[in-house]
Amino acid sequence: MAKKTETYEGCDIEIEDDKKLRINDKEIEIEYEEENDKWLTRYLPYNTYDSLDELAKAIISNTSEFEAK
């Protein structure tokens, strides 16, 4: 199991096996669009991202749930 952890804007990001995403220990529902090679989530509808890392940072930066305290 490959696991990547990082802190961004005061939030802990954990990516496991390039398939699972957690922010501050909360599992984030994600989808992978194979035809476009992009990631998406209900947290940021109508947006797609090239990597889970990019997706996680966008969620943190653009949703009130993960605002820095």
TIRO-2110 file (N, C-alpha, C; in Angstrom, 1 decimal):
// TIRO-2110
0.8, -1.2, 0.0, N, 1, A
0.0, 0.0, 0.0, CA, 1, A
0.9, 1.2, 0.0, C, 1, A
0.7, 2.1, -1.0, N, 2, A
1.4, 3.3, -1.0, CA, 2, A
0.5, 4.4, -0.4, C, 2, A
1.1, 5.1, 0.5, N, 3, A
0.3, 6.2, 1.2, CA, 3, A
1.1, 7.5, 1.2, C, 3, A
0.5, 8.5, 0.8, N, 4, A
1.1, 9.9, 0.7, CA, 4, A
0.4, 10.7, 1.7, C, 4, A
1.1, 11.4, 2.6, N, 5, A
0.5, 12.4, 3.5, CA, 5, A
1.1, 13.7, 3.3, C, 5, A
0.3, 14.8, 3.5, N, 6, A
0.8, 16.1, 3.3, CA, 6, A
-0.1, 17.1, 4.2, C, 6, A
0.4, 18.2, 4.6, N, 7, A
-0.4, 19.2, 5.2, CA, 7, A
-0.5, 20.4, 4.3, C, 7, A
-1.7, 20.9, 4.1, N, 8, A
-2.0, 22.0, 3.2, CA, 8, A
-3.0, 22.9, 3.8, C, 8, A
-2.6, 24.2, 4.0, N, 9, A
-3.5, 25.2, 4.6, CA, 9, A
-4.0, 24.7, 5.9, C, 9, A
-3.2, 24.0, 6.7, N, 10, A
-3.6, 23.5, 8.0, CA, 10, A
-4.5, 22.3, 8.0, C, 10, A
-4.6, 21.6, 6.9, N, 11, A
-5.4, 20.4, 6.8, CA, 11, A
-4.5, 19.2, 6.4, C, 11, A
-4.8, 18.1, 7.0, N, 12, A
-4.0, 16.9, 6.7, CA, 12, A
-4.7, 16.1, 5.5, C, 12, A
-3.9, 15.9, 4.5, N, 13, A
-4.3, 15.2, 3.3, CA, 13, A
-3.6, 13.8, 3.4, C, 13, A
-4.4, 12.8, 3.1, N, 14, A
-3.9, 11.4, 3.0, CA, 14, A
-4.4, 10.8, 1.7, C, 14, A
-3.5, 10.3, 0.9, N, 15, A
-3.9, 9.6, -0.4, CA, 15, A
-3.3, 8.2, -0.3, C, 15, A
-4.2, 7.2, -0.5, N, 16, A
-3.8, 5.8, -0.3, CA, 16, A
-4.0, 5.1, -1.7, C, 16, A
-2.9, 4.6, -2.2, N, 17, A
-2.9, 3.8, -3.4, CA, 17, A
-3.5, 4.5, -4.6, C, 17, A
-3.5, 5.8, -4.6, N, 18, A
-4.1, 6.6, -5.7, CA, 18, A
-5.5, 6.3, -5.9, C, 18, A
-6.2, 5.8, -4.9, N, 19, A
-7.6, 5.4, -5.0, CA, 19, A
-8.5, 6.0, -3.9, C, 19, A
-7.9, 6.3, -2.7, N, 20, A
-8.7, 6.8, -1.6, CA, 20, A
-8.1, 8.1, -1.1, C, 20, A
-9.0, 9.0, -0.7, N, 21, A
-8.6, 10.4, -0.3, CA, 21, A
-9.3, 10.7, 1.0, C, 21, A
-8.5, 11.1, 2.0, N, 22, A
-9.0, 11.6, 3.3, CA, 22, A
-8.4, 13.0, 3.6, C, 22, A
-9.3, 13.8, 4.1, N, 23, A
-8.9, 15.2, 4.5, CA, 23, A
-9.3, 15.3, 6.0, C, 23, A
-8.3, 15.6, 6.9, N, 24, A
-8.5, 15.6, 8.3, CA, 24, A
-9.3, 14.4, 8.8, C, 24, A
-8.9, 13.2, 8.4, N, 25, A
-9.4, 11.9, 8.7, CA, 25, A
-10.9, 11.7, 8.2, C, 25, A
-11.4, 12.5, 7.3, N, 26, A
-12.7, 12.3, 6.7, CA, 26, A
-12.5, 11.8, 5.3, C, 26, A
-13.1, 10.6, 5.1, N, 27, A
-13.0, 10.0, 3.8, CA, 27, A
-13.8, 10.9, 2.8, C, 27, A
-13.2, 11.2, 1.6, N, 28, A
-13.9, 12.0, 0.6, CA, 28, A
-14.3, 11.1, -0.5, C, 28, A
-15.6, 11.2, -0.9, N, 29, A
-16.1, 10.4, -2.0, CA, 29, A
-15.5, 11.0, -3.3, C, 29, A
-14.9, 10.2, -4.1, N, 30, A
-14.2, 10.6, -5.3, CA, 30, A
-14.6, 9.7, -6.4, C, 30, A
-14.5, 10.2, -7.7, N, 31, A
-14.8, 9.4, -8.9, CA, 31, A
-13.6, 9.6, -9.8, C, 31, A
-13.3, 8.6, -10.6, N, 32, A
-12.3, 8.7, -11.6, CA, 32, A
-13.0, 8.5, -13.0, C, 32, A
-12.8, 9.5, -13.9, N, 33, A
-13.3, 9.4, -15.2, CA, 33, A
-12.2, 8.9, -16.1, C, 33, A
-12.3, 7.6, -16.4, N, 34, A
-11.3, 6.9, -17.2, CA, 34, A
-11.1, 7.5, -18.6, C, 34, A
-12.2, 7.9, -19.2, N, 35, A
-12.1, 8.4, -20.6, CA, 35, A
-11.4, 9.7, -20.7, C, 35, A
-11.4, 10.5, -19.6, N, 36, A
-10.7, 11.8, -19.6, CA, 36, A
-9.5, 11.8, -18.7, C, 36, A
-9.3, 10.7, -18.0, N, 37, A
-8.1, 10.6, -17.0, CA, 37, A
-8.2, 11.7, -16.0, C, 37, A
-9.4, 11.9, -15.4, N, 38, A
-9.6, 13.0, -14.5, CA, 38, A
-10.3, 12.5, -13.2, C, 38, A
-10.1, 13.3, -12.1, N, 39, A
-10.8, 13.0, -10.8, CA, 39, A
-11.8, 14.0, -10.6, C, 39, A
-12.9, 13.6, -9.9, N, 40, A
-14.0, 14.6, -9.5, CA, 40, A
-14.6, 14.2, -8.2, C, 40, A
-15.4, 15.1, -7.6, N, 41, A
-16.0, 14.9, -6.3, CA, 41, A
-17.3, 15.8, -6.3, C, 41, A
-18.2, 15.3, -5.4, N, 42, A
-19.4, 16.1, -5.2, CA, 42, A
-19.1, 17.5, -4.5, C, 42, A
-18.0, 17.5, -3.8, N, 43, A
-17.6, 18.8, -3.1, CA, 43, A
-17.4, 19.9, -4.1, C, 43, A
-17.0, 19.6, -5.3, N, 44, A
-16.7, 20.6, -6.3, CA, 44, A
-17.3, 20.2, -7.6, C, 44, A
-18.7, 20.2, -7.7, N, 45, A
-19.3, 19.7, -9.0, CA, 45, A
-18.9, 20.5, -10.2, C, 45, A
-18.9, 19.8, -11.3, N, 46, A
-18.5, 20.4, -12.6, CA, 46, A
-17.1, 20.8, -12.8, C, 46, A
-16.2, 20.3, -11.9, N, 47, A
-14.8, 20.5, -12.0, CA, 47, A
-14.1, 19.1, -12.0, C, 47, A
-13.0, 19.0, -12.8, N, 48, A
-12.2, 17.8, -12.8, CA, 48, A
-10.8, 18.2, -12.6, C, 48, A
-10.0, 17.2, -12.1, N, 49, A
-8.6, 17.4, -11.7, CA, 49, A
-7.7, 16.3, -12.2, C, 49, A
-6.5, 16.7, -12.5, N, 50, A
-5.6, 15.7, -13.0, CA, 50, A
-5.0, 14.7, -12.0, C, 50, A
-5.1, 15.1, -10.7, N, 51, A
-4.6, 14.2, -9.7, CA, 51, A
-5.4, 14.3, -8.4, C, 51, A
-5.3, 13.3, -7.5, N, 52, A
-6.0, 13.4, -6.2, CA, 52, A
-5.4, 14.5, -5.4, C, 52, A
-4.1, 14.8, -5.5, N, 53, A
-3.4, 15.8, -4.8, CA, 53, A
-4.0, 17.2, -5.1, C, 53, A
-4.2, 17.4, -6.4, N, 54, A
-4.8, 18.7, -6.9, CA, 54, A
-6.2, 18.8, -6.5, C, 54, A
-6.9, 17.7, -6.5, N, 55, A
-8.3, 17.7, -6.1, CA, 55, A
-8.5, 18.0, -4.6, C, 55, A
-7.6, 17.4, -3.8, N, 56, A
-7.6, 17.6, -2.3, CA, 56, A
-7.4, 19.1, -2.0, C, 56, A
-6.4, 19.7, -2.6, N, 57, A
-6.0, 21.1, -2.4, CA, 57, A
-7.2, 22.0, -2.8, C, 57, A
-7.8, 21.6, -3.9, N, 58, A
-9.0, 22.5, -4.4, CA, 58, A
-10.1, 22.4, -3.4, C, 58, A
-10.4, 21.2, -2.8, N, 59, A
-11.5, 21.0, -1.8, CA, 59, A
-11.1, 21.9, -0.6, C, 59, A
-9.9, 21.8, -0.1, N, 60, A
-9.5, 22.6, 1.1, CA, 60, A
-9.6, 24.1, 0.8, C, 60, A
-9.2, 24.5, -0.4, N, 61, A
-9.2, 26.0, -0.7, CA, 61, A
-10.6, 26.5, -1.0, C, 61, A
-11.5, 25.6, -1.4, N, 62, A
-12.8, 26.2, -1.9, CA, 62, A
-14.0, 25.7, -1.2, C, 62, A
-13.9, 25.0, -0.1, N, 63, A
-15.1, 24.6, 0.7, CA, 63, A
-15.0, 25.1, 2.1, C, 63, A
-16.1, 25.5, 2.7, N, 64, A
-16.1, 26.0, 4.0, CA, 64, A
-15.8, 24.9, 5.1, C, 64, A
-16.1, 23.7, 4.7, N, 65, A
-15.9, 22.6, 5.7, CA, 65, A
-14.5, 22.4, 6.1, C, 65, A
-13.6, 22.7, 5.3, N, 66, A
-12.1, 22.5, 5.6, CA, 66, A
-11.4, 23.8, 5.7, C, 66, A
-12.0, 24.9, 6.0, N, 67, A
-11.4, 26.2, 6.2, CA, 67, A
-10.4, 26.1, 7.3, C, 67, A
-9.3, 26.8, 7.2, N, 68, A
-8.3, 26.9, 8.3, CA, 68, A
-8.9, 27.6, 9.5, C, 68, A
-8.6, 27.1, 10.7, N, 69, A
-9.2, 27.6, 11.9, CA, 69, A
-8.2, 28.5, 12.6, C, 69, A
END
